[in-house]
Amino acid sequence: MVEKADAVIIEDDPLGPLVESPTASLAARCPERSLRVLDYARAFGADIRTAILAGPEPLIARAVRLRAEGLSSHSRILQQMVAELAGSAGQRRRLKSVRQHYARRRDVALGAFAEAGFTASSGPNSWSVWVDVADAHRTALALSAQGVVVDVGASASLDEQPPSRLRISIAQLPESPERAAELTQMISHAASGDLRPTFL
């Protein structure tokens, strides 16, 4: 279907250099119609608001023309800074260390959920941990009342009847197994109905 369609494929990579391994891409099958946007804001700071655009020269040139005709709010100084950081050996070492920390958070969380009896999953490059619960909406509301913010998996699904799951970002998860166990215990109480939403 993709090969027959006459459309440009734009792949948005919000993690950019924080990805541990090469991600899946349609560019291998449709290189002449594929653009990839590598976001550097999460790696270097939200104020950067800069990404690297990769793809065939005609599509890059078209994007530049469209950009030039609109309102430009990106500092060339910041763009040059990102280019320097992306090519820095020291920065690559720091990014490797950061990737290792996020991977540890993911592994610790998956281990804690498994130990607590939950079915949990996550992809190798994912910043999300998916946790199966009986009622995702009610569990998320109960956790919110305790100051713990999670998302319901249905918000990231195209299925008419998506599975009941929580989506938990690893960005601020603890690397300590003890702290992770405390979080899974709270989620367990919320999922079982022991933590009731205060406004229902």
Backbone as CSV, one residue per row, in Angstrom:
resi,resn,N_x,N_y,N_z,CA_x,CA_y,CA_z,C_x,C_y,C_z
1,MET,0.824,-1.197,0.000,0.000,0.000,0.000,0.866,1.258,0.000
2,VAL,1.929,1.239,0.816,2.809,2.398,0.901,3.526,2.636,-0.417
3,GLU,3.965,1.556,-1.068,4.712,1.692,-2.310,3.846,2.232,-3.438
4,LYS,2.534,1.940,-3.420,1.642,2.386,-4.479,1.143,3.809,-4.246
5,ALA,1.155,4.259,-3.020,0.633,5.591,-2.709,1.583,6.671,-3.219
6,ASP,1.007,7.778,-3.667,1.812,8.903,-4.155,1.813,9.982,-3.081
7,ALA,2.559,9.740,-2.026,2.586,10.674,-0.902,3.970,10.672,-0.283
8,VAL,4.306,11.781,0.356,5.580,11.884,1.076,5.418,11.264,2.457
9,ILE,6.362,10.459,2.849,6.345,9.810,4.155,7.217,10.633,5.107
10,ILE,6.615,11.143,6.164,7.362,11.919,7.156,7.408,11.128,8.458
11,GLU,8.599,10.747,8.868,8.784,9.973,10.093,9.337,10.892,11.177
12,ASP,8.584,11.044,12.235,8.975,11.917,13.341,9.630,11.085,14.435
13,ASP,10.880,11.361,14.719,11.612,10.650,15.760,11.833,11.607,16.932
14,PRO,10.923,11.619,17.915,11.019,12.599,19.007,12.187,12.365,19.949
15,LEU,12.748,11.152,19.959,13.855,10.863,20.880,15.221,11.162,20.260
16,GLY,15.287,11.222,18.950,16.534,11.578,18.280,17.727,10.764,18.749
17,PRO,18.776,11.418,19.243,19.992,10.707,19.635,19.849,9.895,20.918
18,LEU,18.695,9.954,21.558,18.491,9.165,22.779,18.067,7.730,22.470
19,VAL,17.851,7.424,21.208,17.480,6.063,20.812,18.701,5.166,20.904
20,GLU,18.510,3.979,21.472,19.632,3.078,21.725,20.102,2.350,20.471
21,SER,19.177,2.007,19.583,19.521,1.240,18.392,18.708,1.766,17.211
22,PRO,19.102,1.453,15.987,18.364,1.947,14.815,16.893,1.574,14.867
23,THR,16.037,2.534,14.532,14.603,2.305,14.578,14.088,1.878,13.207
24,ALA,12.905,1.263,13.208,12.289,0.838,11.953,11.944,2.061,11.114
25,SER,12.081,1.923,9.806,11.821,3.047,8.918,11.310,2.550,7.579
26,LEU,10.410,3.308,6.975,9.918,2.991,5.633,10.874,3.506,4.559
27,ALA,11.880,4.249,4.962,12.820,4.810,3.996,13.553,3.729,3.215
28,ALA,13.720,2.557,3.810,14.396,1.473,3.112,13.594,1.011,1.899
29,ARG,12.259,1.117,1.987,11.403,0.681,0.879,11.044,1.823,-0.048
30,CYS,10.961,3.032,0.496,10.573,4.192,-0.311,11.546,5.345,-0.052
31,PRO,12.809,5.190,-0.390,13.804,6.223,-0.050,13.549,7.559,-0.726
32,GLU,12.986,7.536,-1.926,12.802,8.786,-2.655,11.624,9.602,-2.141
33,ARG,10.800,9.007,-1.260,9.620,9.711,-0.756,9.613,9.823,0.760
34,SER,10.749,9.589,1.393,10.783,9.547,2.861,11.633,10.662,3.453
35,LEU,11.073,11.304,4.460,11.787,12.300,5.264,11.784,11.836,6.711
36,ARG,12.886,12.042,7.402,12.954,11.672,8.820,13.365,12.897,9.629
37,VAL,12.587,13.175,10.666,12.836,14.329,11.524,13.416,13.819,12.842
38,LEU,14.682,14.134,13.103,15.348,13.718,14.334,15.336,14.888,15.310
39,ASP,14.541,14.758,16.357,14.383,15.849,17.322,15.528,15.825,18.336
40,TYR,16.132,16.974,18.559,17.226,17.084,19.521,16.814,17.807,20.796
41,ALA,15.542,18.182,20.912,15.092,18.954,22.068,15.152,18.135,23.353
42,ARG,14.777,16.861,23.292,14.793,16.055,24.522,16.218,15.764,24.983
43,ALA,17.118,15.678,24.035,18.503,15.372,24.404,19.242,16.596,24.934
44,PHE,19.007,17.751,24.328,19.785,18.942,24.652,18.979,20.037,25.333
45,GLY,17.675,19.842,25.531,16.869,20.845,26.216,15.730,21.364,25.355
46,ALA,14.586,21.607,26.001,13.387,22.029,25.270,13.570,23.355,24.551
47,ASP,14.442,24.215,25.073,14.655,25.525,24.455,15.348,25.434,23.100
48,ILE,15.958,24.283,22.823,16.663,24.122,21.548,15.677,24.204,20.379
49,ARG,14.559,23.502,20.501,13.522,23.469,19.468,14.113,23.270,18.073
50,THR,15.062,22.364,17.973,15.756,22.137,16.716,15.808,20.645,16.407
51,ALA,15.644,20.325,15.132,15.708,18.940,14.688,16.585,18.864,13.448
52,ILE,17.011,17.666,13.136,17.765,17.412,11.918,16.846,16.694,10.938
53,LEU,16.780,17.207,9.722,15.918,16.642,8.689,16.769,15.825,7.732
54,ALA,16.410,14.564,7.551,17.168,13.681,6.673,16.260,13.146,5.569
55,GLY,16.796,13.050,4.371,16.008,12.548,3.258,16.632,12.920,1.934
56,PRO,15.967,12.612,0.829,16.508,12.939,-0.492,16.547,14.450,-0.720
57,GLU,17.511,14.894,-1.497,17.721,16.326,-1.703,16.483,17.060,-2.216
58,PRO,15.702,16.521,-3.179,14.520,17.260,-3.654,13.505,17.535,-2.548
59,LEU,13.307,16.575,-1.654,12.354,16.783,-0.560,12.905,17.767,0.470
60,ILE,14.202,17.694,0.721,14.818,18.656,1.637,14.679,20.068,1.077
61,ALA,14.965,20.226,-0.204,14.866,21.543,-0.836,13.430,22.065,-0.785
62,ARG,12.477,21.186,-0.993,11.058,21.590,-0.926,10.702,22.050,0.476
63,ALA,11.189,21.325,1.490,10.918,21.709,2.878,11.549,23.062,3.193
64,VAL,12.740,23.297,2.693,13.417,24.577,2.929,12.637,25.713,2.295
65,ARG,12.136,25.489,1.076,11.352,26.537,0.408,10.090,26.858,1.189
66,LEU,9.390,25.825,1.645,8.159,26.043,2.406,8.460,26.753,3.720
67,ARG,9.583,26.388,4.328,9.976,27.018,5.584,10.306,28.496,5.370
68,ALA,10.981,28.801,4.261,11.400,30.170,3.991,10.216,31.094,3.754
69,GLU,9.088,30.527,3.300,7.927,31.346,3.009,7.085,31.651,4.249
70,GLY,7.374,30.957,5.348,6.586,31.157,6.563,7.363,31.912,7.619
71,LEU,6.820,31.885,8.838,7.456,32.567,9.963,8.572,31.691,10.526
72,SER,9.771,32.219,10.579,10.912,31.471,11.103,11.200,31.915,12.531
73,SER,11.269,30.957,13.445,11.517,31.300,14.848,12.719,30.558,15.410
74,HIS,13.509,29.949,14.544,14.655,29.180,15.005,15.942,29.988,14.855
75,SER,16.678,30.075,15.921,17.943,30.803,15.916,19.005,30.009,15.165
76,ARG,19.697,30.676,14.248,20.791,30.019,13.544,21.940,29.687,14.500
77,ILE,22.062,30.477,15.551,23.097,30.195,16.551,22.805,28.868,17.243
78,LEU,21.528,28.649,17.609,21.147,27.390,18.242,21.306,26.223,17.272
79,GLN,20.960,26.448,16.004,21.118,25.385,15.016,22.590,24.993,14.880
80,GLN,23.464,25.983,14.853,24.894,25.697,14.748,25.400,24.984,15.994
81,MET,24.842,25.358,17.146,25.240,24.721,18.392,24.858,23.242,18.392
82,VAL,23.639,22.943,17.896,23.206,21.543,17.815,24.118,20.767,16.881
83,ALA,24.480,21.383,15.752,25.377,20.710,14.814,26.720,20.399,15.474
84,GLU,27.226,21.342,16.262,28.504,21.124,16.956,28.370,20.023,17.999
85,LEU,27.269,20.038,18.756,27.057,19.015,19.784,26.898,17.633,19.168
86,ALA,26.160,17.567,18.054,25.912,16.273,17.412,27.210,15.634,16.939
87,GLY,28.212,16.460,16.602,29.476,15.925,16.127,30.551,15.821,17.184
88,SER,30.216,16.126,18.427,31.201,16.134,19.509,31.382,14.739,20.098
89,ALA,32.617,14.286,20.185,32.903,12.977,20.782,32.511,12.956,22.251
90,GLY,32.775,14.061,22.964,32.398,14.135,24.373,30.900,14.060,24.561
91,GLN,30.171,14.732,23.678,28.710,14.705,23.785,28.167,13.317,23.468
92,ARG,28.790,12.625,22.531,28.346,11.261,22.207,28.536,10.341,23.406
93,ARG,29.623,10.549,24.160,29.832,9.741,25.365,28.763,10.040,26.405
94,ARG,28.409,11.312,26.552,27.359,11.685,27.506,26.022,11.085,27.100
95,LEU,25.715,11.145,25.808,24.450,10.590,25.326,24.402,9.077,25.542
96,LYS,25.528,8.401,25.374,25.569,6.966,25.629,25.247,6.682,27.084
97,SER,25.807,7.496,27.995,25.533,7.335,29.419,24.056,7.589,29.720
98,VAL,23.488,8.618,29.100,22.075,8.924,29.302,21.201,7.765,28.815
99,ARG,21.519,7.213,27.654,20.743,6.081,27.128,20.802,4.901,28.084
100,GLN,21.949,4.685,28.692,22.095,3.576,29.636,21.234,3.794,30.880
101,HIS,21.157,5.039,31.337,20.324,5.344,32.508,18.845,5.094,32.194
102,TYR,18.382,5.552,31.040,16.975,5.334,30.674,16.685,3.846,30.481
103,ALA,17.634,3.116,29.903,17.447,1.675,29.731,17.335,0.993,31.091
104,ARG,18.144,1.449,32.053,18.072,0.858,33.393,16.712,1.155,34.025
105,ARG,16.212,2.377,33.879,14.897,2.706,34.428,13.825,1.789,33.846
106,ARG,13.903,1.563,32.537,12.923,0.689,31.890,13.029,-0.738,32.414
107,ASP,14.268,-1.252,32.505,14.456,-2.631,32.968,14.030,-2.799,34.423
108,VAL,14.353,-1.811,35.258,13.963,-1.877,36.670,12.444,-1.860,36.791
109,ALA,11.784,-1.015,36.016,10.318,-0.943,36.072,9.691,-2.253,35.624
110,LEU,10.174,-2.816,34.517,9.615,-4.077,34.030,9.813,-5.187,35.055
111,GLY,10.981,-5.199,35.692,11.232,-6.211,36.717,10.319,-6.040,37.917
112,ALA,10.095,-4.789,38.330,9.234,-4.527,39.489,7.788,-4.916,39.196
113,PHE,7.318,-4.601,38.003,5.939,-4.966,37.655,5.772,-6.482,37.566
114,ALA,6.765,-7.159,37.002,6.705,-8.621,36.928,6.698,-9.231,38.332
115,GLU,7.538,-8.679,39.222,7.592,-9.160,40.603,6.265,-8.964,41.320
116,ALA,5.544,-7.886,40.957,4.251,-7.593,41.592,3.098,-8.340,40.933
117,GLY,3.380,-9.115,39.897,2.337,-9.911,39.261,1.638,-9.245,38.093
118,PHE,2.142,-8.109,37.643,1.554,-7.417,36.497,2.118,-7.965,35.189
119,THR,1.331,-7.837,34.139,1.824,-8.056,32.787,2.237,-6.704,32.231
120,ALA,3.517,-6.524,32.006,4.041,-5.243,31.541,4.982,-5.480,30.372
121,SER,5.048,-4.501,29.477,5.898,-4.647,28.296,6.447,-3.292,27.872
122,SER,7.505,-3.345,27.063,8.106,-2.128,26.531,9.022,-2.522,25.384
123,GLY,9.150,-1.648,24.386,10.034,-1.919,23.266,11.458,-1.521,23.573
124,PRO,12.426,-1.969,22.765,13.838,-1.683,23.030,14.182,-0.200,22.962
125,ASN,13.450,0.579,22.170,13.720,2.011,22.056,12.630,2.858,22.706
126,SER,11.725,2.208,23.414,10.551,2.912,23.920,10.828,3.623,25.237
127,TRP,10.178,4.764,25.400,10.190,5.467,26.681,8.895,5.184,27.444
128,SER,8.126,4.233,26.987,6.860,3.901,27.635,6.881,2.467,28.142
129,VAL,6.298,2.276,29.317,6.053,0.940,29.849,4.532,0.761,29.874
130,TRP,4.078,-0.328,29.281,2.649,-0.612,29.186,2.286,-1.644,30.238
131,VAL,1.292,-1.329,31.062,0.919,-2.200,32.181,-0.559,-2.558,32.069
132,ASP,-0.856,-3.841,31.994,-2.242,-4.306,31.897,-2.931,-4.197,33.254
133,VAL,-4.098,-3.576,33.264,-4.928,-3.479,34.472,-6.382,-3.720,34.073
134,ALA,-7.218,-3.989,35.048,-8.623,-4.289,34.761,-9.377,-3.076,34.232
135,ASP,-9.137,-1.918,34.820,-9.840,-0.688,34.430,-8.823,0.451,34.392
136,ALA,-8.304,0.732,33.207,-7.227,1.709,33.076,-7.676,3.115,33.479
137,HIS,-8.889,3.508,33.080,-9.352,4.865,33.384,-9.489,5.070,34.894
138,ARG,-10.123,4.129,35.561,-10.320,4.264,37.005,-8.992,4.217,37.756
139,THR,-8.090,3.345,37.299,-6.778,3.250,37.935,-6.003,4.557,37.770
140,ALA,-6.055,5.137,36.572,-5.342,6.396,36.319,-5.915,7.525,37.165
141,LEU,-7.219,7.566,37.326,-7.843,8.597,38.158,-7.440,8.442,39.624
142,ALA,-7.419,7.205,40.093,-7.041,6.958,41.486,-5.588,7.348,41.731
143,LEU,-4.722,7.063,40.776,-3.313,7.445,40.911,-3.147,8.955,40.856
144,SER,-3.941,9.603,39.993,-3.865,11.062,39.878,-4.206,11.730,41.200
145,ALA,-5.179,11.163,41.927,-5.563,11.723,43.219,-4.427,11.626,44.232
146,GLN,-3.455,10.739,43.960,-2.302,10.579,44.846,-1.065,11.306,44.301
147,GLY,-1.255,12.068,43.219,-0.143,12.815,42.646,0.714,12.033,41.667
148,VAL,0.236,10.864,41.238,0.977,10.046,40.274,0.265,10.136,38.927
149,VAL,0.950,10.674,37.930,0.326,10.902,36.625,0.754,9.807,35.643
150,VAL,-0.230,9.086,35.127,-0.005,8.093,34.084,-1.039,8.336,32.988
151,ASP,-0.825,7.704,31.853,-1.773,7.830,30.751,-2.474,6.490,30.557
152,VAL,-3.638,6.536,29.933,-4.332,5.291,29.594,-3.899,4.877,28.194
153,GLY,-3.701,3.586,28.015,-3.210,3.098,26.735,-4.117,3.391,25.566
154,ALA,-5.418,3.553,25.832,-6.369,3.805,24.750,-6.051,5.082,23.995
155,SER,-5.397,6.038,24.648,-5.079,7.305,23.986,-4.020,7.128,22.906
156,ALA,-3.322,5.992,22.914,-2.284,5.745,21.920,-2.628,4.551,21.032
157,SER,-3.915,4.227,20.941,-4.347,3.062,20.177,-5.357,3.456,19.116
158,LEU,-5.309,2.774,17.982,-6.286,2.984,16.910,-7.391,1.929,16.941
159,ASP,-7.291,0.972,17.851,-8.299,-0.088,17.948,-9.612,0.460,18.501
160,GLU,-10.722,-0.054,17.996,-12.028,0.364,18.511,-12.204,-0.057,19.960
161,GLN,-11.666,-1.203,20.319,-11.720,-1.691,21.696,-10.284,-2.018,22.148
162,PRO,-9.540,-0.995,22.495,-8.141,-1.222,22.883,-8.052,-1.959,24.212
163,PRO,-6.958,-2.672,24.438,-6.778,-3.349,25.731,-6.679,-2.333,26.856
164,SER,-7.072,-2.765,28.041,-7.038,-1.881,29.210,-5.617,-1.851,29.772
165,ARG,-4.908,-0.780,29.445,-3.512,-0.674,29.851,-3.206,0.738,30.329
166,LEU,-2.213,0.833,31.185,-1.641,2.120,31.559,-0.382,2.331,30.729
167,ARG,-0.146,3.582,30.350,1.109,3.928,29.680,1.905,4.813,30.632
168,ILE,3.068,4.323,31.033,3.888,5.024,32.015,5.201,5.430,31.370
169,SER,5.521,6.717,31.416,6.767,7.207,30.843,7.939,6.843,31.750
170,ILE,9.039,6.408,31.141,10.214,6.064,31.944,11.048,7.294,32.277
171,ALA,10.676,8.462,31.731,11.518,9.656,31.868,11.835,9.983,33.318
172,GLN,10.860,9.811,34.221,11.084,10.159,35.621,10.934,8.957,36.553
173,LEU,11.011,7.767,35.998,10.939,6.578,36.850,12.248,6.414,37.630
174,PRO,12.173,5.815,38.795,13.390,5.623,39.602,14.273,4.518,39.043
175,GLU,15.559,4.624,39.282,16.476,3.543,38.933,16.660,2.577,40.104
176,SER,16.174,2.968,41.265,16.276,2.123,42.451,15.169,1.067,42.439
177,PRO,15.507,-0.221,42.549,14.478,-1.266,42.602,13.526,-1.071,43.777
178,GLU,14.033,-0.536,44.887,13.167,-0.328,46.055,12.111,0.737,45.762
179,ARG,12.514,1.832,45.138,11.563,2.889,44.794,10.575,2.402,43.743
180,ALA,11.070,1.616,42.785,10.192,1.068,41.757,9.152,0.130,42.382
181,ALA,9.567,-0.623,43.397,8.632,-1.523,44.082,7.541,-0.731,44.795
182,GLU,7.907,0.435,45.361,6.908,1.290,46.010,5.880,1.779,44.993
183,LEU,6.352,2.146,43.798,5.439,2.611,42.755,4.504,1.491,42.311
184,THR,5.040,0.301,42.100,4.178,-0.802,41.659,3.164,-1.169,42.741
185,GLN,3.542,-1.020,44.001,2.591,-1.295,45.083,1.441,-0.289,45.049
186,MET,1.752,0.983,44.810,0.706,1.993,44.721,-0.205,1.723,43.533
187,ILE,0.383,1.340,42.399,-0.430,1.025,41.219,-1.287,-0.199,41.480
188,SER,-0.745,-1.157,42.207,-1.509,-2.355,42.554,-2.728,-1.996,43.399
189,HIS,-2.544,-1.093,44.376,-3.666,-0.655,45.213,-4.704,0.095,44.376
190,ALA,-4.230,0.928,43.465,-5.154,1.688,42.626,-5.930,0.761,41.696
191,ALA,-5.251,-0.230,41.124,-5.894,-1.151,40.194,-6.916,-2.046,40.873
192,SER,-6.654,-2.360,42.147,-7.573,-3.236,42.880,-8.743,-2.483,43.501
193,GLY,-8.702,-1.144,43.460,-9.793,-0.347,44.018,-9.546,0.131,45.430
194,ASP,-8.363,-0.185,45.984,-8.053,0.247,47.337,-7.804,1.764,47.412
195,LEU,-7.322,2.347,46.292,-7.178,3.797,46.212,-8.321,4.335,45.360
196,ARG,-9.265,4.949,45.979,-10.445,5.414,45.254,-10.248,6.859,44.790
197,PRO,-10.665,7.170,43.564,-10.629,8.574,43.115,-11.446,9.454,44.057
198,THR,-10.901,10.565,44.472,-11.567,11.400,45.457,-12.724,12.199,44.886
199,PHE,-12.830,12.295,43.556,-13.886,13.126,42.978,-14.910,12.327,42.220
200,LEU,-14.989,11.010,42.481,-16.015,10.191,41.847,-17.077,9.804,42.878
